[in-house]
Amino acid sequence: MLSFKKVLLTTAFAIALPSGLVADSAVDPRRDTYRQLELFGDVFERIKANYVEEVSDEELIESAIHGMLTRLDPHSSYLTPDSFKDMRVQTRGEFGGLGIEVTMENGFVKVVSPIDDTPAARAGIEAGDYITHLDGEAVLGLTLQEAVEKMRGKVGSELKITISREGVDSFDVTLERDVIKVRSVRHRIEDNIGYVRVSSFNEQTTPGLEKSIKAIQDELGDKMIGLVLDLRLNPGGLLTEAISVSDAFLEQGEIVSTRGRDNSNAQRFNARSGDLINGKPLVVLINGGSASASEIVAGALQDHRRAIIMGTQSFGKGSVQTIMPLLGNGAMRLTTSRYYTPSGRSIQAEGIAPDIIVEQAKIETLDNKGQRREADLRGALENKGGTNGDNGEDGDGKADEAAKPQDYQLDRALDLIQGIALYSTSSGASN
């Protein structure tokens, strides 16, 4: 049997040389390539023969491919068939499953929350429930990823889960897997301002954004004064989704351009008319965890002066990766181009600088005891036409507000939109 090295060299020459021609090694510029292939074959043979433990050909080849790609840049890599499958699930944003957001606690799967209108929600699974068994097999000992893989499966197939809930005996629930869509977009209302959080860019992002903004507009109507788009800690995702999210707020102009090794293959992507919030004030929050697709959106809206970018410097990933399927159902993620904002900026290794820098901070209320006001002065005139009332304060003089974690950057964004709206109203009244 021919050695791996001889087979590799024979194949290389057979591919490289046209029929009837003889290579002249003195002038053939590819001879260095053949020499390196021979070196690779030699190393491969020595590892197979002498390494302290037996290693399969598959392991060695996969490691070689992985090393070749990772040496190019931090974002090029080899995807095994399993990791390629996981990547497609993430970018597609939907899979066959039960519809439960979960975490691992004390060795068991804990339900964070059931997703609305999914098998889990319809079966009455509650936040805080523990899943102890899957089809009668104990979850204890599995990693979270292994447990999640067991819960996912073909749409229409069934899975029996054992639930442990505080105050009741453990019970079994049989669920039929359905198509589950990953929620990459969430929203809420802060006073008369819409807040939309985009955690990643997958195929569900644009529909989720449109649905969230419509829900906000339906609730607020004409009272809506602006929108905060939160892209903090968003690692990116699909280029197409970054373009469509940017387009959702732009009436015209370039969104992003990509340029590879050959500039003749440069691509430019432009906005179509239509702004989902009809020109209302828009603030985009970014930080050091905002990367790639997040930076495309922030850069486009910043260059067109459509939004005020607030927060801290973004991550600085200004390259585009193309997924190329390979034989054996694996794939490689290869950096094929750089992207540029509408003004021609490359943010590679630099990031997007916010228009207003706001570091995340913890706010501490100062003790105002001993501070005197007009009303405390002896002989102060009474306010006979006052309209302030008691300001909703309790006996201690402290406003009654629900205790909640404070997000300083978001608070600043909300203040800014309220200020813009107040100024616009005042200006309109004086004209």
C-alpha positions in Angstrom: 0.0 0.0 0.0 1.3 3.4 -0.9 2.1 5.7 2.0 -0.1 8.8 2.6 2.8 11.0 1.5 3.2 9.2 -1.8 -0.5 9.3 -2.5 -0.7 13.0 -1.7 2.2 13.8 -4.0 1.0 11.6 -6.8 -2.4 13.3 -6.6 -1.0 16.7 -6.5 1.1 16.1 -9.6 -1.7 14.4 -11.4 -3.9 17.4 -10.9 -1.3 20.0 -11.7 0.2 18.6 -14.9 -1.8 18.6 -18.2 -1.6 15.3 -20.2 1.5 15.0 -22.3 3.5 17.7 -20.5 6.5 17.2 -18.2 7.1 19.7 -15.4 10.4 21.4 -15.3 11.1 21.8 -11.6 13.7 24.5 -12.4 11.0 26.9 -13.8 7.8 25.5 -12.2 6.7 28.1 -9.6 4.6 25.4 -7.9 7.5 23.3 -6.9 7.6 25.0 -3.4 4.0 24.0 -2.9 4.8 20.4 -3.7 7.7 20.6 -1.3 5.5 21.8 1.5 2.9 19.1 0.7 5.7 16.6 1.0 6.6 18.1 4.4 3.0 17.8 5.5 2.9 14.2 4.4 6.1 13.4 6.2 4.8 15.0 9.5 1.5 13.1 9.1 3.4 9.7 8.7 5.6 10.4 11.7 2.7 11.2 14.0 0.8 8.1 12.8 3.9 5.9 13.5 5.4 7.5 16.7 2.9 9.5 18.7 2.4 8.1 22.2 -1.3 7.4 21.6 -3.1 6.2 18.5 -4.6 9.1 16.5 -7.1 8.6 13.7 -6.6 10.0 10.2 -9.8 12.0 10.7 -8.5 13.7 13.8 -5.2 14.6 12.2 -6.8 16.0 9.1 -9.4 18.0 11.0 -6.7 19.5 13.2 -4.6 20.4 10.2 -7.5 22.2 8.5 -8.4 23.9 11.8 -4.9 25.1 12.3 -4.6 26.3 8.7 -7.7 28.5 9.0 -7.2 29.8 12.5 -3.7 31.1 11.6 -5.3 33.4 9.0 -7.3 35.6 11.4 -9.4 35.2 14.6 -12.6 34.7 12.7 -11.7 32.1 10.0 -12.3 28.5 11.3 -13.2 25.0 10.5 -16.7 23.8 11.4 -17.2 20.1 12.1 -20.5 18.6 10.9 -22.0 19.1 14.4 -20.8 22.7 14.8 -21.9 23.5 11.2 -25.4 22.1 12.2 -25.5 24.3 15.3 -24.4 27.3 13.3 -27.2 26.9 10.9 -29.7 26.6 13.7 -28.4 29.9 15.2 -28.5 31.8 11.9 -31.9 30.4 10.9 -33.3 31.4 14.2 -35.7 28.4 14.4 -35.6 24.7 15.2 -37.7 21.8 16.3 -38.1 21.9 20.0 -40.3 22.5 23.1 -40.1 26.3 23.5 -38.3 26.7 26.8 -35.5 29.1 27.7 -33.4 27.2 30.2 -30.3 27.3 32.3 -28.4 24.8 34.5 -28.7 24.9 38.3 -27.5 22.3 40.8 -27.1 19.7 38.0 -30.7 20.1 36.7 -32.2 22.0 33.9 -34.1 25.0 35.2 -36.8 26.7 33.2 -36.1 30.5 32.9 -39.3 31.0 31.0 -41.5 29.2 28.5 -41.8 31.0 25.1 -45.3 32.2 24.2 -47.4 30.0 22.0 -45.1 27.0 22.1 -45.7 23.4 23.3 -44.1 24.2 26.7 -46.3 27.3 27.3 -49.5 25.4 26.2 -48.7 22.6 28.6 -48.4 24.9 31.5 -44.6 24.7 32.1 -43.7 27.6 34.5 -40.6 29.7 35.1 -38.7 28.1 38.0 -39.6 24.5 37.2 -36.8 22.0 37.2 -36.6 19.3 34.5 -35.1 16.2 36.1 -35.7 13.5 33.4 -36.0 13.4 29.7 -37.8 10.3 28.4 -37.1 8.7 31.7 -33.4 9.3 31.6 -31.9 11.5 34.4 -30.6 14.9 33.4 -28.1 14.9 36.3 -24.7 14.4 34.8 -25.5 16.0 31.4 -24.1 19.4 30.4 -26.6 22.1 29.5 -25.7 21.7 25.8 -26.3 18.0 25.9 -29.7 18.5 27.6 -30.7 21.1 25.1 -29.8 18.7 22.2 -32.0 16.0 23.7 -34.9 18.5 23.9 -34.6 19.5 20.3 -35.6 17.2 17.6 -37.9 16.5 14.6 -41.1 18.6 14.5 -44.0 16.4 15.4 -41.9 14.0 17.6 -42.8 13.6 21.2 -40.7 13.9 24.4 -41.7 13.1 28.0 -40.2 15.4 30.5 -40.3 15.1 34.3 -41.0 18.3 36.1 -40.1 19.1 39.8 -42.1 22.1 41.0 -42.0 23.6 44.5 -45.1 22.6 46.5 -46.2 19.7 44.4 -45.0 16.2 43.6 -42.9 15.6 40.6 -45.0 14.9 37.4 -44.5 13.9 33.8 -45.6 15.9 30.8 -45.4 14.6 27.2 -44.8 17.4 24.7 -44.9 17.3 20.9 -42.0 19.2 19.4 -42.9 22.2 17.2 -41.1 24.9 15.2 -39.6 27.2 17.7 -38.4 30.6 16.7 -35.5 32.2 18.6 -36.4 35.6 20.1 -33.6 37.9 19.1 -35.8 41.0 19.6 -37.6 42.1 22.8 -39.3 45.4 23.5 -41.0 47.4 26.2 -42.2 51.0 26.8 -40.5 53.5 29.0 -42.9 56.4 29.6 -43.7 57.4 26.0 -40.5 56.0 24.5 -40.2 52.7 22.8 -37.3 50.4 23.8 -36.2 47.6 21.5 -33.4 45.2 22.4 -31.7 43.2 19.6 -29.5 40.5 21.0 -28.3 38.9 17.7 -28.9 39.1 14.0 -30.6 36.0 12.6 -33.3 35.3 10.1 -36.0 36.3 12.7 -34.5 39.7 13.6 -36.1 41.9 11.0 -39.6 40.4 11.4 -39.2 40.6 15.2 -38.1 44.3 14.9 -41.1 45.2 12.8 -43.5 43.3 15.2 -42.0 45.1 18.2 -42.2 48.6 16.7 -45.8 48.0 15.6 -46.7 46.8 19.2 -45.2 49.9 20.6 -47.0 52.2 18.2 -50.3 50.4 18.7 -50.0 51.0 22.5 -48.7 54.6 22.4 -50.2 55.9 19.3 -49.4 59.6 18.8 -47.9 59.7 22.3 -44.7 57.9 21.1 -41.9 60.5 21.1 -38.9 58.3 20.1 -37.2 54.9 20.2 -34.1 53.5 21.9 -32.4 50.6 19.9 -30.2 48.6 22.2 -27.3 46.8 20.5 -25.1 46.4 23.6 -23.5 43.0 23.9 -24.8 42.0 20.4 -22.1 39.9 18.8 -23.5 40.3 15.3 -24.8 37.6 12.9 -26.1 37.8 9.3 -25.0 40.7 7.0 -28.4 40.6 5.3 -30.2 41.2 8.6 -27.9 44.1 9.5 -28.7 45.7 6.2 -32.5 45.3 6.6 -32.5 46.6 10.2 -30.6 49.7 9.0 -33.0 50.0 6.1 -35.9 50.0 8.6 -34.9 53.5 9.7 -33.4 55.0 6.5 -35.2 56.6 3.6 -32.3 56.5 1.1 -28.5 56.2 0.7 -25.9 53.6 1.1 -26.0 51.3 4.2 -22.7 49.4 3.8 -20.2 48.3 1.2 -18.0 45.2 1.2 -14.7 44.9 -0.6 -12.6 41.7 -1.0 -9.1 41.1 -2.4 -10.3 42.1 -5.8 -11.9 45.6 -5.6 -13.8 45.0 -8.8 -16.0 42.6 -6.8 -17.0 45.3 -4.3 -20.7 45.4 -3.4 -22.8 48.3 -2.2 -26.1 48.0 -0.4 -28.6 50.9 -0.4 -31.7 51.8 1.6 -35.2 51.8 0.2 -37.7 54.5 1.2 -39.7 53.9 4.4 -38.9 54.7 8.0 -40.7 52.5 10.6 -40.8 55.3 13.1 -41.4 58.1 10.6 -38.4 60.2 11.5 -38.9 60.3 15.3 -35.8 60.6 17.5 -33.7 57.5 17.6 -30.9 56.6 20.0 -28.7 53.5 19.5 -26.9 52.1 22.5 -23.5 50.3 21.9 -20.6 49.1 24.0 -17.5 46.9 23.7 -19.7 43.9 23.1 -21.3 45.3 20.0 -19.7 43.7 17.0 -19.9 43.1 13.3 -23.6 43.4 12.2 -24.3 45.7 15.2 -21.5 48.0 14.0 -22.9 48.0 10.5 -26.2 49.2 11.8 -24.7 51.8 14.2 -22.2 53.0 11.5 -25.0 53.4 8.9 -27.3 55.3 11.2 -24.5 57.5 12.5 -23.1 58.4 9.0 -26.6 59.4 7.8 -27.2 61.3 11.0 -30.4 59.3 11.5 -29.6 58.3 15.1 -27.5 59.5 18.0 -25.0 56.7 19.0 -24.6 56.5 22.7 -22.5 54.4 25.0 -18.9 53.2 24.6 -16.6 52.2 21.8 -17.8 49.1 19.9 -15.7 45.9 19.4 -14.2 46.7 16.0 -14.9 43.6 13.9 -14.9 45.1 10.4 -14.7 41.8 8.3 -17.2 39.6 6.6 -17.1 35.8 6.8 -18.5 33.4 4.2 -19.6 29.9 5.1 -18.4 27.4 2.6 -19.7 23.8 2.9 -17.1 21.1 2.5 -17.1 17.4 1.7 -18.2 15.3 4.7 -20.9 17.8 5.7 -18.5 20.1 7.5 -17.8 23.7 6.5 -15.2 26.4 6.8 -15.8 30.0 7.9 -13.5 32.1 5.7 -12.9 35.9 5.9 -13.6 37.1 2.3 -14.0 40.9 2.6 -14.0 44.0 4.8 -17.0 46.2 5.2 -17.2 50.0 5.1 -19.7 52.4 6.5 -21.4 54.9 4.1 -18.7 57.5 4.6 -16.1 55.0 3.6 -14.8 54.2 7.1 -13.4 50.8 7.9 -13.9 50.1 11.6 -11.6 47.1 11.6 -9.8 47.0 15.0 -11.1 50.5 15.8 -14.9 50.2 16.2 -17.6 52.8 16.2 -17.0 55.8 18.4 -20.3 56.9 20.0 -21.5 60.5 19.4 -22.0 60.8 23.2 -19.8 58.7 25.4 -21.7 57.3 28.4 -19.9 54.8 30.6 -22.0 52.3 32.5 -22.2 53.5 36.1 -23.9 52.9 39.3 -26.0 55.8 40.6 -25.9 56.6 44.3 -28.5 58.9 45.8 -26.8 61.5 48.1 -28.2 62.1 51.6 -29.8 65.6 51.5 -30.6 65.8 55.2 -29.7 69.2 56.5 -30.1 70.9 53.2 -32.4 73.9 53.6 -35.0 75.1 51.1 -37.0 78.3 50.9 -39.9 76.8 52.8 -37.6 76.1 55.7 -36.7 79.8 56.2 -38.3 81.7 59.0 -41.0 84.1 57.8 -41.0 82.6 54.2 -44.0 83.7 52.2 -46.8 81.2 51.6 -47.4 79.8 48.2 -51.1 80.6 47.7 -51.3 79.6 44.0 -49.0 76.5 44.1 -49.7 73.5 41.8 -47.0 71.1 42.9 -49.0 69.4 45.6 -47.1 66.8 47.6 -45.3 65.5 44.6 -46.4 62.0 45.5 -43.9 61.8 48.3 -44.3 59.7 51.4 -43.8 60.9 55.0 -40.0 60.6 54.6 -39.9 62.9 51.6 -38.8 60.1 49.3 -40.6 59.4 46.0 -42.3 56.0 45.9 -40.8 54.1 43.0 -40.5 50.4 42.2 -37.1 49.0 43.1 -35.4 47.8 39.9 -31.9 47.5 38.6 -30.7 50.8 37.2 -29.3 51.0 33.7 -27.5 54.3 33.6 -26.8 54.2 29.9 -30.4 53.6 29.1 -31.5 56.3 31.5 -29.3 58.8 29.6 -30.8 57.7 26.3 -34.3 58.1 27.6 -33.4 61.6 29.0 -32.0 62.6 25.6 -35.1 61.6 23.7 -37.3 63.4 26.2 -35.1 66.5 25.8 -35.3 66.4 22.0 -39.1 66.0 22.1 -39.5 68.8 24.6 -37.3 71.1 22.5 -39.1 70.2 19.3 -42.5 70.9 20.9 -41.3 74.3 22.3 -39.8 75.2 18.9 -43.0 74.3 17.1 -45.1 76.4 19.4 -42.9 79.5 18.9 -43.0 79.4 15.1 
